[in-house]
Amino acid sequence: MHKHLMSLAIIAAAAVPSALAQSPYAGMQMRPVKALSDQQIADLKAGRGMGLALAAELNGYPGPSHVLELADRLGLSDDQRSAVRRQFETMKAETIPIGEQLIGQEAVLDALFAEHKATPKSIAEAAAEIGATQGRLRAAHLKYHLATLDLLQPAQVERYAELRGYRDGTPMHHHHPGQ
């Protein structure tokens, strides 16, 4: 029995260094753009929101994509469907190029490090460009939530919140800037 316990202790001790060496980033070094997952790249190329508009979404400003998904359950009229679909297509036309630009900028930053050419100045410039692009992308997604709200009736906005699981029993009130 003592010999068996000693064997287990040796095996356990040998496993500790490899367990300690694991990182939540292990495997990411193989990504084409280290800072972006394959899913993030696909989402950026498709113009998906990736949670960038949560400030709007979770405060009662529905997004065009989800409104279209719930169109029947929201009772959208044909005119509303067409208008929301146009908003969605316009949003994608605006956000896909910004997403592509962001992917390219992340690739440049990645290359600075991969090629050992990173300097404080070059990374500051690259990071500032990435930040500005991320801001433009987020603003683009947010503005389409504003535009979508204007296409819906208050009861549809309430139903949307209910269907998405956001409703806590308190009616949502919105102030439209144009009113």
Secondary structure by P-SEA (a helix, b strand, c coil): caaaaaaaaaaaaaaaaaaaaccccccccccccccccaaaaaaaaaccccccaaaaaaaccccaaaaaaacccccccaaaaaaaaaaaaaaaaacaaaaaaaaaaaaaaaaaaaaccccaaaaaaaaaaaaaaaaaaaaaaaaaaaaaaaaccaaaaaaaaaaacccccbbbbbbbccc
